[in-house]
Amino acid sequence: MAGPTGHGGSLGTALGALLRSQVTPRHRLSSYTAKHWHAQLSQLTATHRGHQALADAGLHVTTKTLINWLSDPEYNIRRSYRDLIHTAYENTAVVPAEPLPDHVRRGQFEISGIVRTGDDERERGNRRAAPLRIDGSRGYWNAIEELWMTGELTDDGFEDHFVDDVIVADIGEGTDGWEFPGSAYAVELR
């Protein structure tokens, strides 16, 4: 049975598309664009989640003080309070990534496209050659997951780590490393 597939130009783009189809990446909510402390505070105090973020950031003021701040955008509050409001706002605006699910970390990956190791370069995943099959359960996913959770996993970085930490861990270095010089790849997860 066919599983989810990622398509893209580079192998990293196809891997990234596959991963994003399986799990929510770290991202910023589009409704959080306020720059001024007053606008940020107004948005935060409109929801329970925002109030909780303010408390978690360490903003502890009386209701009277909060009303005074909200009633006057030019109110002069201390820099330390503005910093706490900004921290709470950013913590609310950014949605953390979901952890990589086990079915990805333990999945069987089939890579179609041009694959090169040493002098051997061929198109995989067609009538003449099977896709490159990789057992994800044999890989080392820690670096990939760490970058994913912090929102710093680029498609190029994913390709580099997938080659070094998953492909090599499963099937070895190849003749002279693994290269994916093609312009279009498909990656299927089974």
Buried (B, 14 or more C-beta within 10 A) or exposed (E): EEBBBBBBEBBBBBBBBBBEEBBEBBEEEEEBEBEEBBBBBBBBBEEEEBBBBBEEBEBEBEEEEBEEBEEEEEEEBEEEBBBBBBBBBBBBBBEEBEEBEEBBBEBBBBBBBBBBBEEEEEEBBEEEEEBBBBBBBEBBBEBBBEBBBEBEBEBEBBBBBBBBBBBBBBBEEBEEEBBBEBEBBBBBBE
